[in-house]
Amino acid sequence: MGVIIMGIIGLAGGLFAGCALCAVLTSVGIITRLAWRTKTTTRIKLYENMIFFGAVISNISYLYEIKIVVPIILKIIMMGTMGIFYGIFVGCLSAALSESLDASTIIFRRIKISKNTKYILLAVALGKFVGNYIYFFS
């Protein structure tokens, strides 16, 4: 009986976390914004499905501890590629979240910057990249 209750609680917690993630991605509009920027708005459903299936597959592989046996060089290449894509996604998510909160526009208006704001944002992103690189690799 206790196992069934724990299973229900775990399932409810997972559904709650998944719904919260979908709510954040929808309210920020990161998928539609990226599709609009890349001029692929006809494929929004495909992007949403890929995010969903990626989450399901990674949860299943984590829960059942599925191990894939590949050579070490392939593991390094795969981890590097995944790291780049995770970084791009997190960067886009944080930029979209700050844009939806209008944080950067308020700051730029307060310190009276009206030109070349894209260079300032690029400098902030590069600073975060360099800081993370130093932190994780030293």
ABEGO torsion letter per residue (X at the ends): XAAAAAAAAAAAAAAAAAAAAAAAAAAAGAAAAAAAAAGAAAAAAAAAAAAAAAAAAAAAAAAAGBBBBBBAAAAAAAAAAAAAAAAAAAAAAAAAAAAAAGAAAAAAAAAGBABGAAAAAAAAAAAAAAAAAAAAAX
